[in-house]
Amino acid sequence: MGLRKPDPEIFNLACKQLEVFPQQCVFIGDHELADIQGAKKVGMKTIYFHPDPQINSKISDANLHDYQDIFMVLNQLSINTTQENTKQ
């Protein structure tokens, strides 16, 4: 394949395999260049993860410091997290 983040094609390939559009996706990443910038280039919403609450991204759509808060952050982004839209 030879693709690596932040190449937009890797994000587009993931969307194609999932049969969704990038605008329907949220990408959670811990690297601003590879994860956040790459995902934003194709139109995905982005969440920057870092366990230190003092470290944030200025370019992501949201910041996350504890995965227990994931649904709260998704709700802030107006992402539908109802039971039928999430995999168990």
C-alpha positions in Angstrom: 0.0 0.0 0.0 2.8 2.5 0.9 0.5 5.1 2.5 1.3 6.8 5.8 -0.5 9.5 7.8 -0.9 12.4 7.1 -1.4 11.4 3.4 -5.1 12.1 2.8 -5.4 8.9 0.8 -5.0 6.7 3.9 -8.0 8.5 5.5 -10.0 8.3 2.3 -9.1 4.6 2.0 -10.4 4.0 5.5 -13.7 5.8 4.6 -14.0 3.8 1.5 -13.6 0.5 3.4 -16.1 1.6 5.9 -18.5 2.8 3.2 -18.8 6.3 4.7 -17.9 9.8 3.8 -15.1 11.6 5.7 -17.7 14.2 6.9 -19.4 11.3 8.7 -16.2 10.4 10.7 -14.5 11.5 13.8 -10.8 10.8 14.0 -9.2 10.6 17.4 -5.4 11.0 17.4 -2.5 11.9 19.5 -0.3 13.5 16.9 -1.2 16.9 15.5 0.6 16.6 12.1 -0.1 13.0 11.2 -3.5 12.5 12.8 -5.2 15.8 13.2 -4.0 17.7 10.1 -4.3 14.6 7.9 -7.9 13.9 9.0 -9.0 17.5 8.8 -7.7 17.7 5.2 -10.2 15.2 4.0 -13.1 16.7 6.0 -13.2 14.6 9.2 -14.0 16.0 12.6 -11.0 15.6 14.8 -10.3 15.0 18.5 -6.8 15.4 19.9 -6.0 13.0 22.7 -3.4 13.7 25.4 -3.6 12.4 29.0 -2.1 15.7 30.3 -5.0 18.2 30.6 -2.5 21.1 30.1 -1.6 19.8 26.6 -4.2 20.8 23.9 -4.4 21.1 20.2 -5.4 24.4 18.7 -6.3 22.9 15.4 -8.5 20.0 16.4 -12.2 20.3 16.8 -12.0 19.1 20.4 -9.5 17.9 23.0 -9.8 14.8 25.1 -7.7 13.9 28.1 -9.6 10.9 29.5 -11.4 8.3 27.4 -14.1 8.2 30.0 -15.2 11.6 28.6 -15.5 10.4 25.0 -19.3 10.6 24.8 -19.3 14.1 26.4 -16.8 15.3 23.8 -18.7 13.7 20.9 -21.9 15.3 22.2 -20.1 18.7 22.2 -19.3 18.1 18.6 -23.0 17.3 18.0 -22.1 13.7 17.0 -25.0 11.3 17.3 -24.0 8.6 19.8 -27.3 6.8 20.2 -27.2 3.1 20.7 -28.1 2.2 17.0 -25.2 4.4 15.8 -22.5 2.8 17.9 -20.9 -0.6 17.8 -20.7 -2.6 20.9 
